[in-house]
Amino acid sequence: MMKLLFTLIFSFVSIGYVHASELAAESGEDVFFRGWQYRTDIVQSNIDRYNNEMGGNVDYATVTGDYPAIMEQNLMSGGDLDIFYANPSQASRYFDGGWVKPANELPNFDEIKADMYPAMLDAWTYKGKLLGLSYFVSTRGTMHVNLQKLEEIGMSESDLPKNWDELYDSIYKMKDAGVKYPYLPHWFSEWYGISWAYVWEVMNRGGLVADPDTHQPMLTADGPGGDALRDWKRVWNDGLIPEEVLTYNESSYMEAFKSGEYVISPQQIYDLASFNDPANSKIAGHVSLLPYQGQSWGVLDSAVYVMSNRDRSDALESDVEKMASWYGYKDQNGEPFVGANWLNVSMLFSGYKSVMESPDAKSTIQNALARPEDYETVLEVYKNTPYPKGVWSVTWAPIFNSWLKETMTEFLLEDKSVEDTVNAINDKINELNDEYGIGG
């Protein structure tokens, strides 16, 4: 699916752009923009540029806590919310609630669609509607490797695992070589932590949690879903995983890996830039990644800028469309300013060809890596990353994800059985399908 995403020919494509006068704010009313906590300094600088140059009145604020639940409550109540971040799974549910204005209604939708990679267009389209405009695309669960620690214990890259079975076996070898906790799993307490880790490991192993079309449960205790749980139970009960990981937020999780204590950890692919930054990391210049060798690593993670469907004046409605287009696509100069800026400062990949195929894209990515050869590895890992439509492109996705987070944590802490946990997951999916009238 991801092959087309990285046929990088590094030529700038410009289909034309909306004139500055067509993007200038005119209503004089506030446009309320909300997002989760990530590089809020960059977000605010982007907003400031729009407000200063386009006469905008964009009110930006960061939402902390259970982001999907907070946003859903805001949307349900018709609160002050015009543009906001969402993962596709959240946006699908919001769309079914009638709270989303699809990007199809933007005046320049055809241009946006033509510039978008087919894989992203597919991931972000629900019931025939494009849910939002590209914020970022990434692989969450890219296996980061601390080459410095690996060398310290007398091992080389030839000793690194090629798949999940080998990874869990390698943890014991690294333990025997003197590393207390070789592996830092993606089991932290954020809503996208331990639950996502299970979903992608099942997919990486060749399985599915639910069918991508019918959303019927697909797990079996003797298949990839059960295999993953058995390996989790084994390394947890043997004391090879630090218990505090279950309480971490993502920031703490990243800081733990930056400490240099661990050899391997599944992280965001763009965090290679942070881990290799001498100003931020004790292991800068030594963080690489496990290559794709027949088995994928992680899951396709992305987010979009979504417009709400709340009642607005015609003039404010126009300003919301202008702001969404400027911020989520191209500025008044016809440049994908925000997307290119995110790639430059945080190595956030984009769903647009005009960002990823620009002359600066390759050098930007290479500058974030420990070694030149890692560039091709990044692209290969990325283009082979799966997307879990079965449990994400469905209206019950956020509910299931919240339930799965608690279920996976209880599985470890209460030493629950693999069979009972697999059955509970399947039963929950069946229950949700019945509740929402899916496949019945």
C-alpha positions in Angstrom: 0.0 0.0 0.0 2.8 2.4 0.8 4.9 1.9 -2.3 3.6 5.0 -4.0 4.3 7.0 -0.9 8.0 6.9 -1.4 8.8 7.0 -5.1 10.8 10.1 -4.1 12.0 11.8 -7.2 12.6 15.0 -5.4 11.1 17.3 -7.9 8.8 20.1 -6.8 5.3 19.8 -8.0 3.0 22.8 -8.0 -0.5 22.6 -9.5 -1.2 26.2 -8.8 -2.4 28.0 -5.7 -5.2 30.0 -4.2 -4.4 33.8 -4.4 -3.6 35.6 -1.2 -6.8 37.6 -1.4 -8.8 34.3 -1.4 -7.2 33.1 1.8 -7.4 36.4 3.8 -9.8 36.3 6.8 -12.8 38.6 6.5 -15.3 37.9 9.2 -13.5 39.4 12.1 -14.7 36.5 14.2 -12.5 34.0 16.1 -11.6 30.7 14.6 -11.1 28.2 17.4 -8.2 25.7 16.7 -7.3 22.9 19.2 -4.7 20.2 19.3 -2.8 17.8 21.5 0.5 18.6 23.1 3.3 18.4 20.6 5.8 21.2 19.8 3.3 23.8 20.7 5.9 26.4 20.0 5.9 25.5 16.3 2.1 25.4 16.2 1.9 28.9 17.7 4.5 30.3 15.3 2.5 28.9 12.4 -0.7 30.4 13.8 1.1 33.7 14.4 2.2 33.8 10.8 -1.3 33.2 9.5 -2.8 35.8 11.8 -0.2 38.4 10.9 -0.1 37.9 7.2 -3.7 36.9 6.5 -5.6 39.1 9.0 -6.7 36.0 10.9 -8.3 35.7 14.4 -7.2 32.1 15.1 -7.5 31.2 18.8 -5.2 28.2 19.4 -5.0 26.1 22.6 -3.6 22.8 23.6 -5.8 20.1 25.0 -4.3 17.8 27.7 -5.7 14.6 29.2 -7.9 12.1 27.4 -7.8 13.9 24.1 -10.4 11.8 22.1 -13.0 11.9 24.9 -12.5 15.6 25.5 -12.9 16.5 21.9 -16.0 14.3 21.5 -17.6 16.0 24.5 -16.8 19.4 22.9 -18.2 18.4 19.6 -21.4 17.0 21.2 -22.0 20.2 23.1 -21.4 22.4 20.1 -18.6 24.2 21.9 -16.1 26.7 20.5 -14.2 24.4 18.1 -13.7 24.9 14.4 -10.5 23.1 13.5 -8.8 20.4 15.4 -6.3 17.5 15.3 -7.6 13.9 15.0 -6.4 10.5 14.2 -8.4 8.8 11.4 -10.0 6.5 14.0 -11.3 9.4 16.0 -12.4 11.3 12.9 -14.4 8.4 11.7 -16.5 8.3 14.9 -16.9 12.1 14.8 -18.1 11.9 11.2 -20.8 9.4 12.2 -21.8 11.8 15.0 -22.5 14.5 12.4 -19.8 16.7 13.8 -17.3 16.8 10.9 -17.3 19.0 7.8 -15.4 16.8 5.3 -12.6 18.3 3.2 -14.5 17.5 0.1 -16.4 20.8 0.7 -13.3 22.9 0.4 -13.2 25.0 -2.8 -9.7 23.6 -3.7 -10.5 20.0 -2.9 -9.6 18.7 -6.3 -6.2 20.2 -6.1 -5.7 18.8 -2.6 -6.8 15.3 -3.7 -4.4 15.3 -6.7 -1.5 16.2 -4.5 -2.2 13.5 -1.9 -0.6 10.1 -2.0 -3.2 7.4 -2.7 -2.4 5.4 0.5 -3.1 8.5 2.6 -6.2 9.4 0.6 -7.5 5.8 1.3 -6.5 5.9 5.1 -8.2 9.3 5.6 -11.4 8.6 3.5 -14.4 7.3 5.3 -17.7 6.5 3.7 -16.5 8.3 0.6 -15.5 11.5 2.4 -12.0 12.9 3.1 -12.1 13.5 6.8 -9.4 16.1 7.0 -6.1 17.6 5.6 -2.6 16.2 6.3 -1.0 17.0 9.6 1.5 14.1 9.7 2.2 10.6 8.6 4.6 8.3 10.4 5.4 4.8 11.5 4.7 4.3 15.2 6.6 1.3 16.5 9.7 1.7 14.4 12.3 -0.4 16.3 14.9 2.1 17.4 18.3 0.6 18.3 21.0 2.1 20.6 24.1 1.0 18.7 26.3 2.3 21.5 24.7 0.0 24.1 24.8 -2.8 21.6 28.5 -2.4 21.2 29.1 -2.1 24.9 27.7 -5.6 25.5 29.8 -7.1 22.7 27.1 -7.6 20.2 26.8 -6.4 16.6 24.0 -5.5 14.2 24.2 -9.1 12.8 22.8 -10.2 16.2 19.7 -8.0 15.9 16.3 -9.6 15.4 14.5 -9.7 12.1 11.0 -10.3 13.5 9.0 -10.4 16.7 9.9 -14.0 17.7 13.6 -13.2 17.4 13.2 -9.9 19.3 11.8 -11.6 22.4 14.5 -14.3 22.3 17.2 -11.6 21.9 16.0 -9.8 25.1 17.3 -12.8 27.1 20.6 -12.9 25.3 21.1 -9.2 26.0 20.1 -9.7 29.6 22.7 -12.4 29.9 25.2 -10.0 28.4 24.7 -7.6 31.2 21.7 -5.3 30.3 19.2 -5.1 33.1 16.3 -4.1 30.8 17.3 -4.5 27.1 13.9 -3.7 25.8 11.6 -0.8 26.5 8.1 -1.7 25.1 5.4 0.7 23.9 3.3 -0.1 26.9 3.0 3.4 28.3 -0.3 4.9 29.7 -1.3 7.3 26.9 -4.4 6.3 24.9 -2.2 5.4 22.0 0.3 3.4 24.1 -0.2 -0.3 25.1 -3.3 -0.8 23.0 -1.7 0.3 19.8 1.3 -1.8 20.6 -0.9 -4.9 20.6 -2.7 -4.0 17.4 0.5 -3.5 15.4 2.3 -6.5 16.8 -0.6 -8.7 15.7 -0.5 -7.2 12.2 3.3 -7.4 12.1 3.1 -11.1 12.8 0.7 -11.5 9.9 -2.6 -11.4 11.7 -5.6 -9.1 12.1 -7.6 -8.0 15.2 -10.6 -7.4 13.0 -11.5 -7.7 9.3 -10.8 -4.4 7.4 -14.2 -4.5 5.6 -16.6 -6.3 7.9 -15.0 -5.4 11.2 -15.6 -8.9 12.5 -13.1 -10.3 15.1 -10.2 -12.2 13.7 -8.1 -13.2 16.7 -7.4 -16.8 17.8 -5.4 -18.0 20.8 -3.2 -20.2 18.6 -2.5 -17.4 16.0 -0.6 -14.1 16.0 -2.9 -12.5 18.6 -2.2 -15.3 21.1 1.5 -15.5 20.2 2.0 -11.8 21.0 0.3 -12.2 24.4 2.4 -15.2 25.3 5.6 -13.3 24.5 4.4 -10.3 26.5 3.5 -12.6 29.5 6.9 -14.3 29.3 9.1 -11.2 29.4 6.9 -9.4 31.9 6.7 -12.3 34.4 10.5 -13.0 34.0 11.2 -9.4 35.1 12.8 -8.3 31.8 10.5 -5.2 31.5 10.6 -2.1 33.8 7.3 -2.0 35.6 7.2 1.8 35.6 6.7 1.8 31.8 3.0 1.2 32.4 2.8 4.6 34.2 4.8 6.7 31.7 3.4 9.3 29.4 5.1 9.5 26.0 7.5 12.2 27.1 8.7 10.0 30.0 8.9 7.1 27.6 11.1 9.0 25.2 13.3 10.3 28.0 13.8 6.8 29.3 15.2 5.6 25.9 17.4 8.7 25.7 19.0 7.7 28.9 21.0 5.1 27.0 19.9 2.2 29.4 18.0 0.3 26.7 19.1 -1.4 23.5 15.8 -1.6 21.6 12.5 0.3 21.8 9.5 0.8 19.4 9.1 4.6 18.9 7.9 7.0 16.3 10.0 7.0 13.2 10.4 10.8 13.4 11.9 10.5 16.9 15.1 9.4 15.2 15.7 13.1 14.8 15.2 13.8 18.6 17.3 10.8 19.7 20.1 11.8 17.4 20.1 15.5 18.5 23.1 16.2 20.8 21.1 19.0 22.5 18.4 16.5 23.5 19.9 13.1 23.9 22.7 11.2 25.6 22.9 8.7 22.8 22.9 11.2 19.9 24.6 9.9 16.7 24.1 6.3 17.9 20.4 5.6 17.3 19.5 3.5 14.2 16.5 1.3 13.4 15.8 -2.3 12.6 15.4 -2.8 8.9 12.5 -4.3 7.1 13.5 -7.9 6.3 10.1 -9.5 5.4 8.2 -8.5 8.5 6.8 -5.0 9.1 7.5 -3.1 12.3 4.8 -0.9 13.8 1.7 0.7 12.5 0.9 3.5 10.1 0.2 6.5 12.4 -1.2 9.7 11.1 -3.3 12.7 12.0 -5.4 15.2 10.1 -6.7 18.7 10.6 -10.5 18.3 10.8 -13.1 21.0 10.4 -16.1 20.8 12.8 -19.7 21.1 11.6 -20.9 23.5 14.3 -23.3 26.4 13.5 -21.3 29.4 12.1 -22.1 32.5 10.2 -21.5 32.4 6.5 -18.5 34.7 6.9 -17.0 32.7 9.7 -17.6 29.5 7.7 -15.6 31.0 4.9 -12.8 31.9 7.3 -12.7 28.4 8.7 -12.3 27.0 5.2 -9.5 29.5 4.4 -7.6 28.7 7.6 -8.0 25.0 7.1 -6.7 25.3 3.6 -3.8 27.6 4.5 -2.7 25.5 7.5 -3.5 22.1 6.2 -2.4 22.5 2.6 -0.8 25.6 1.0 -0.2 29.2 2.0 -0.9 32.3 0.0 2.3 31.8 -2.0 1.3 28.3 -3.1 3.8 26.7 -0.8 3.0 23.8 1.6 4.5 25.9 4.4 3.1 24.2 7.5 3.8 20.6 6.2 7.3 21.5 5.0 8.0 23.2 8.3 7.0 20.1 10.3 9.3 18.0 8.1 12.1 20.4 8.7 11.8 20.8 12.5 10.5 17.4 13.5 10.9 15.0 10.6 7.1 14.7 10.4 6.3 13.1 7.1 3.3 14.4 5.0 0.6 13.0 2.9 1.4 15.5 0.1 3.7 15.0 -2.8 4.5 18.7 -2.8 6.1 18.2 0.7 7.8 14.8 0.3 9.0 15.3 -3.2 10.5 18.8 -2.7 14.3 19.2 -3.2 14.8 19.7 0.5 13.0 16.5 1.7 15.8 14.0 1.3 18.4 16.2 2.9 16.1 17.0 5.8 15.5 13.4 6.5 19.2 12.4 6.1 20.2 15.2 8.6 18.1 13.6 11.3 19.8 10.2 11.0 22.8 8.7 12.6 24.2 7.3 9.3 23.6 8.0 5.6 22.6 4.4 4.9 19.7 4.7 7.4 17.9 6.8 4.9 17.0 3.9 2.7 16.1 1.8 5.7 13.7 4.5 6.9 11.9 4.5 3.5 11.7 0.7 3.4 10.3 0.4 6.9 7.9 3.2 6.2 6.5 1.9 2.9 5.9 -1.5 4.4 3.9 -0.3 7.4 0.4 -1.6 7.8 -2.8 0.3 8.6 -5.4 -1.3 10.9 -8.7 -0.4 9.1 -10.5 -3.2 10.9 -10.3 -1.5 14.3 -9.6 2.1 13.2 -11.9 2.9 10.3 -15.1 2.2 12.2 -17.3 4.3 14.4 -16.5 2.3 17.6 -12.7 2.7 17.2 -12.1 5.1 20.2 -14.3 3.1 22.5 -12.6 -0.2 21.6 -9.2 1.4 21.9 -9.9 2.7 25.4 -11.2 -0.7 26.5 -8.2 -2.5 24.9 -5.8 -0.2 26.8 -7.3 -1.3 30.1 -7.5 -4.9 29.0 -3.9 -5.1 28.0 -2.7 -3.5 31.3 -4.9 -5.9 33.3 -3.5 -8.8 31.3 0.0 -8.1 32.5 -0.7 -6.9 36.1 -3.3 -9.6 36.9 -1.5 -12.4 35.0 -4.7 -13.2 33.0 -4.7 -16.1 30.6 -4.0 -15.7 26.9 -7.2 -17.7 25.9 -9.5 -15.6 28.1 -8.0 -12.3 26.9 -8.3 -13.3 23.2 -11.9 -14.3 23.8 -12.6 -11.1 25.6 -11.3 -9.0 22.7 -13.4 -10.9 20.2 -16.4 -10.7 22.4 -15.9 -6.9 22.8 -15.7 -6.4 19.0 -18.9 -8.5 18.6 -20.6 -6.4 21.2 -19.6 -3.2 19.6 -20.7 -4.4 16.1 -24.1 -5.4 17.5 -24.4 -2.0 19.3 -23.7 0.0 16.2 -25.4 -2.3 13.7 -22.2 -3.3 11.9 -22.2 -6.5 9.8 -25.5 -7.7 11.3 
